[in-house]
C-alpha cells in the first residue's frame, strides 16, 4: 500500500530492508538543515530501531513518518509525516502535522509540494482528518513557499520544542475546494 504515488515519487510504508539506505540518507546535510528535531541514525542498529518504531506508530494510528522514494529507481530520498504534535504553549492540545524532508540533491524540483499534496489527500480522504497543520522556522523560505502552495492559511507564531515557528493550517473542506478549482 502506498500513501501516494506519481511518476516521480512515492510515499510508502517502511520496510526493515530500508535500514541501510535510511542510515545513509539520514546523514544528508540537506535532510537535517532546517530540522528542529534532527534524526541522524548513528548506525544500522539505530536505523532499524527507528524503522521499527515508525512501523508501530502507523499500526496504532494510521499516522506516522514514511520514506519518500524516487519511482524510477526506488532510492530513498527523504521522509514525510502526518503525525500528532503539540506546541509548547498548549501541550494538552494535539494536532496533526504535515512535514517533509528531502536530501539536498532533491531540493528545488517541486518534490516537497508533490509530497505534501499526497499527504493531504491521504489525511483527508483516507484517514478522515478534519484539520492538518504545518509549520516552519521563519528562515526556511523554501518550506514556507511549499506550505503556501499547498493552500495552508497562516495562523501565527507558536513555539515547538522551544523554537519559534510559523504555523499554518488547512481543513478537509478547504482541501476539497482546492481540488475542484
C-alpha positions as CSV (number, residue, x, y, z in Angstrom):
1,X,0.0,0.0,0.0
2,X,1.3,3.4,-0.9
3,X,0.2,6.7,0.7
4,X,0.7,8.5,-2.6
5,X,2.5,7.9,-5.9
6,X,3.1,9.8,-9.1
7,X,5.6,9.5,-11.9
8,X,8.4,10.9,-9.8
9,X,7.9,9.9,-6.2
10,X,6.1,7.5,-3.9
11,X,5.3,7.6,-0.2
12,X,5.2,4.1,1.1
13,X,5.4,2.2,4.4
14,X,8.7,1.5,6.0
15,X,10.3,-1.9,5.5
16,X,13.1,-3.3,7.6
17,X,15.1,-3.7,4.4
18,X,15.2,0.2,4.3
19,X,17.6,0.3,7.3
20,X,20.8,0.6,5.5
21,X,19.5,3.2,3.0
22,X,17.9,5.1,5.8
23,X,21.0,5.2,7.9
24,X,22.9,6.6,5.0
25,X,20.2,9.0,3.9
26,X,19.7,10.3,7.4
27,X,23.3,11.7,7.3
28,X,22.4,14.1,4.4
29,X,23.0,17.8,5.4
30,X,20.0,18.9,3.4
31,X,17.7,16.5,5.2
32,X,18.7,17.9,8.5
33,X,19.4,21.6,7.6
34,X,16.2,23.2,8.9
35,X,15.3,20.5,11.4
36,X,14.3,21.3,14.9
37,X,14.3,17.6,15.8
38,X,17.0,16.0,13.6
39,X,17.2,12.3,13.4
40,X,20.5,11.2,12.1
41,X,21.0,7.5,12.6
42,X,24.4,6.7,14.0
43,X,24.5,3.1,12.9
44,X,22.5,0.3,11.3
45,X,21.0,-0.8,14.7
46,X,19.7,2.7,15.3
47,X,18.2,2.8,11.9
48,X,16.4,-0.5,12.5
49,X,15.0,0.7,15.8
50,X,13.8,4.0,14.2
51,X,12.0,2.0,11.4
52,X,10.5,-0.5,13.9
53,X,9.1,2.4,16.0
54,X,7.7,4.1,12.9
55,X,6.0,0.9,11.8
56,X,4.5,0.5,15.3
57,X,3.2,4.1,15.3
58,X,1.5,3.6,11.9
59,X,-0.1,0.3,13.1
60,X,-1.5,2.2,16.1
61,X,-2.9,5.3,14.5
62,X,-2.6,5.2,10.6
63,X,-0.4,8.2,11.0
64,X,3.4,8.4,11.2
65,X,6.6,9.2,9.3
66,X,7.3,7.4,6.0
67,X,10.0,7.2,3.4
68,X,9.8,9.2,0.2
69,X,11.3,7.1,-2.7
70,X,12.1,8.0,-6.3
71,X,9.8,5.9,-8.5
72,X,12.4,5.4,-11.2
73,X,15.0,3.6,-9.0
74,X,13.2,3.3,-5.6
75,X,16.0,5.3,-3.9
76,X,15.1,6.7,-0.5
77,X,15.4,10.5,-1.0
78,X,13.6,11.8,2.2
79,X,10.9,11.4,4.7
80,X,7.5,12.9,5.3
81,X,5.0,12.7,8.0
82,X,1.4,13.1,9.2
83,X,1.6,12.8,13.0
84,X,0.3,14.2,16.2
85,X,2.1,17.2,17.5
86,X,1.7,19.6,20.4
87,X,3.0,23.2,20.7
88,X,4.8,24.3,23.8
89,X,2.0,26.8,24.8
90,X,-0.7,24.1,24.6
91,X,0.9,20.7,25.4
92,X,-2.6,19.2,26.1
93,X,-3.8,20.0,22.6
94,X,-2.8,17.5,19.9
95,X,-2.9,18.5,16.3
96,X,-1.9,16.5,13.2
97,X,1.2,18.0,11.5
98,X,2.2,17.6,7.9
99,X,6.0,17.6,7.3
100,X,8.6,16.7,4.7
101,X,12.4,16.5,4.4
102,X,14.4,15.8,1.3
103,X,18.1,15.2,0.7
104,X,19.8,18.3,-0.7
105,X,20.2,16.9,-4.3
106,X,16.4,16.7,-4.4
107,X,15.6,20.3,-3.4
108,X,14.2,22.8,-5.9
109,X,12.4,20.3,-8.1
110,X,8.8,20.6,-6.7
111,X,9.0,17.2,-4.9
112,X,8.1,18.6,-1.4
113,X,4.9,20.1,-2.9
114,X,4.1,16.9,-4.6
115,X,4.7,15.0,-1.4
116,X,2.5,17.5,0.5
117,X,-0.4,17.0,-1.9
118,X,-0.2,13.2,-1.4
119,X,-0.1,13.6,2.3
120,X,-3.1,15.9,2.4
121,X,-5.0,13.5,0.1
122,X,-4.2,10.6,2.4
123,X,-5.0,12.5,5.6
124,X,-8.3,14.0,4.5
125,X,-9.7,11.4,2.1
126,X,-8.3,8.1,3.5
127,X,-7.9,8.8,7.2
128,X,-10.8,11.2,7.6
129,X,-8.9,14.1,9.3
130,X,-10.7,17.4,9.6
131,X,-7.7,19.7,10.0
132,X,-4.0,19.4,9.3
133,X,-1.3,21.9,10.4
134,X,2.2,22.6,9.0
135,X,4.9,24.8,10.4
136,X,8.4,26.0,9.7
137,X,11.0,28.3,11.2
138,X,10.9,31.8,9.5
139,X,14.3,31.3,7.9
140,X,13.1,28.3,5.9
141,X,11.7,30.2,3.0
142,X,11.5,27.2,0.7
143,X,9.3,25.3,3.1
144,X,7.1,28.3,3.7
145,X,6.6,28.5,-0.1
146,X,5.6,24.8,-0.2
147,X,3.1,25.4,2.7
148,X,1.6,28.3,0.8
149,X,1.4,26.4,-2.5
150,X,-0.5,23.6,-0.6
151,X,-3.2,26.1,0.4
152,X,-2.4,26.4,4.1
153,X,-3.6,29.5,5.9
154,X,-1.3,31.4,8.3
155,X,-2.3,31.0,12.0
156,X,0.6,32.9,13.7
157,X,3.7,32.2,15.7
158,X,4.0,29.4,18.2
159,X,6.8,27.5,20.0
160,X,7.7,24.0,19.1
161,X,10.4,22.3,21.2
162,X,11.4,25.8,22.4
163,X,11.8,27.2,18.8
164,X,9.7,29.9,17.4
165,X,7.8,28.6,14.3
166,X,5.2,30.0,11.9
167,X,2.1,27.8,12.0
168,X,-0.4,27.2,9.2
169,X,-3.4,25.0,8.8
170,X,-6.0,23.8,6.3
171,X,-9.2,21.9,6.6
172,X,-10.7,19.0,4.7
173,X,-13.4,21.3,3.2
174,X,-10.7,23.8,2.0
175,X,-8.7,21.0,0.5
176,X,-11.7,19.6,-1.4
177,X,-12.5,23.1,-2.7
178,X,-8.9,23.5,-4.0
179,X,-9.2,20.1,-5.8
180,X,-12.2,21.3,-7.7
181,X,-10.7,24.7,-8.7
